[in-house]
Structures are given as C-alpha cells and as structure tokens.
Amino acid sequence: MHRNSIDIRSVEATDREAIARIDEIITGRPRPEYWRTRLEMAALRPPWMSLVAETDGRVVGFLFGWVGESEFGMAAKTAWIDLVGVEPRYRGARVGQALVDRFLQSAGELRAIEKVATLLDLDQADVREFFLHLGFHRGPMVQLEKTVQ
Ligand SMILES: CC(C)(COP(=O)(O)OP(=O)(O)OC[C@H]1O[C@@H](n2cnc3c(N)ncnc32)[C@H](O)[C@@H]1OP(=O)(O)O)[C@@H](O)C(=O)NCCC(=O)NCCS
C-alpha cells in the first residue's frame, strides 16, 4: 500500500495512455478507441468533471463524471460519477477517495450541486463497498433494460 502524497488534477490529452493502461489492468481488455473518444468528450466538458490522481510521479487513478439537469426524472441538478478506477497496487491508499472528494467539492463550489450519484453493479463488491464507505446510499431509482433483437 502506498502512502505518498496524492495529487488530483484535471485530465489532459497526454494522460490517455496511462488511463487506458489502468483500465486494461482492471478490465482485462484493451480499449484504445474507447479512451480516445472518452478523452475527446472530456475535453468538451468543464475540467473538474474529468480527473486523474498522481502519486510517485505517475497517473494511478481516474474519475469521469458529468452533470445532469433533469435526466431520469430527477428534480435536482445531479452530478454523476460514471467511471472511477485505481491501479490495483495503489488501492487502499485513499486514491479513490481523493478523486471522489475533489469531484464532490468542485460540484458544490462551482455548480452549487447538492447531490452526487453513480450507478453500479451490486455484484461488483469493491466498487459497492467503496461508495458505501464514502457515505453513498441506495437511492430510489432502478435500472430497466431490454435486449435489442
Ligand atoms: C473502488 C476503487 C476505485 C477504490 O479505490 P481505492 O483507492 O482503493 O479506495 P480508497 O483507498 O480511497 O478507499 C476509501 C474508503 O473505502 C474503503 N474501501 C475501498 N475499497 C473497499 C473494498 N473493496 N472493500 C471495503 N472497503 C473498501 C477503504 O477502506 C476506505 O475506507 P476508510 O477511509 O474507512 O479506510 C478501486 O478498488 C477500483 O478501481 N476498483 C475497480 C473499479 C472498476 O472496476 N472500475 C470500472 C472500470 S474502469
């Protein structure tokens, strides 16, 4: 477990390879095109919504989010976290927490947002436990889906 200082900053185009490498470690598959598109999208959004964590002089985690005004029938403006990932050997050192804290802080300070939400697979225990530890709780929404024939 690493206990060096963690710097959180906005994503830059030059972070793409580092992020894609962490994602490949986590998911087990390379997705270079996905990350190309994803970073292009990030460049169109306010910088605080797309973050990386640096420690030991390298990128070891990332968080991507966005803000919804009334999507999914939600009355309040809501900041959504849709991707968070920390390189396995840097886990347990509050890198993920630092990313979420910065996102929450910026959402509150820059956009006066009072609610932050995420969607997760309840079977994905690490992500579930992480968000529960950070004070997130189960909301009233449920995901509905249908297979396209
Ligand atoms: C979930 C994840 C982001 C957590 O990152 P992390 O840097 O290890 O988490 P932190 O060290 O900041 O943990 C913050 C708190 O949550 C707790 N926590 C984190 N992961 C936990 C787990 N798996 N089980 C129980 N508690 C956990 C920590 O103990 C800590 O609590 P504390 O303050 O009481 O000590 C990381 O495990 C991860 O990247 N998982 C894979 C995510 C993924 O699949 N993303 C999609 C693909 S990109």
The ligand as a Gaussian input file, in Angstrom:
#p B3LYP/6-31G(d) Opt

LIG

0 1
 C      -13.267000       1.005000      -5.991000
 C      -11.865000       1.625000      -6.119000
 C      -11.966000       2.866000      -7.020000
 C      -11.403000       2.043000      -4.703000
 O      -10.172000       2.731000      -4.818000
 P       -9.159000       2.857000      -3.582000
 O       -8.207000       3.944000      -3.915000
 O       -8.597000       1.536000      -3.234000
 O      -10.139000       3.302000      -2.392000
 P       -9.734000       4.195000      -1.128000
 O       -8.422000       3.739000      -0.597000
 O       -9.849000       5.638000      -1.470000
 O      -10.895000       3.797000      -0.118000
 C      -11.740000       4.756000       0.530000
 C      -12.510000       4.040000       1.627000
 O      -13.268000       2.968000       1.052000
 C      -12.876000       1.727000       1.623000
 N      -12.828000       0.706000       0.576000
 C      -12.301000       0.833000      -0.658000
 N      -12.412000      -0.320000      -1.342000
 C      -13.016000      -1.190000      -0.488000
 C      -13.374000      -2.560000      -0.595000
 N      -13.166000      -3.250000      -1.723000
 N      -13.964000      -3.148000       0.451000
 C      -14.191000      -2.465000       1.601000
 N      -13.852000      -1.158000       1.757000
 C      -13.275000      -0.532000       0.723000
 C      -11.488000       1.952000       2.179000
 O      -11.199000       1.066000       3.244000
 C      -11.590000       3.388000       2.653000
 O      -12.257000       3.432000       3.882000
 P      -11.580000       4.085000       5.182000
 O      -11.466000       5.550000       4.869000
 O      -12.539000       3.793000       6.265000
 O      -10.249000       3.431000       5.329000
 C      -10.832000       0.600000      -6.668000
 O      -10.901000      -0.577000      -5.910000
 C      -11.067000       0.250000      -8.124000
 O      -10.568000       0.926000      -9.029000
 N      -11.838000      -0.812000      -8.400000
 C      -12.172000      -1.195000      -9.772000
 C      -13.154000      -0.193000     -10.322000
 C      -13.690000      -0.563000     -11.658000
 O      -13.944000      -1.712000     -11.945000
 N      -13.897000       0.475000     -12.479000
 C      -14.522000       0.279000     -13.775000
 C      -13.525000       0.006000     -14.844000
 S      -12.634000       1.395000     -15.275000

